[in-house]
Amino acid sequence: MSQLPPRSAAGEPPAQGLYDPSFEHDSCGVGFIVHIKGQKSHQIVLDALTMLENMEHRGACGCESNTGDGAGILVQVPDKFLRREMAKQGIKLPPAVNMA
């Protein structure tokens, strides 16, 4: 798992890259974990889940002890996996759309 940077006395990590703690009040409950060059990896998913677990406020509150707040992560459809599995069932998927 990625190591998190040290936090200030106020709890924010220091300014780095695209992050600036002075904007910490903006976009409550939203975070982004990406590879700057679009490289896909399981580590990105793990880092996104860690971020989600560490967010104190996600725009909702899971106030009941037996339910969550509905928060989650959005991931790209695993194209190679779906093509392989559908091919096993004799289904040919249409060409992938490149969003880059």
Sequence and secondary structure as in RCSB ss.txt:
>XXXX:A:sequence
MSQLPPRSAAGEPPAQGLYDPSFEHDSCGVGFIVHIKGQKSHQIVLDALTMLENMEHRGACGCESNTGDGAGILV
QVPDKFLRREMAKQGIKLPPAVNMA
>XXXX:A:secstr
        TTS    BTTB GGGTTSSTT      TT    HHHHHHHHHHHHH S  SS   STT         
   HHHHHHHHHHTT          
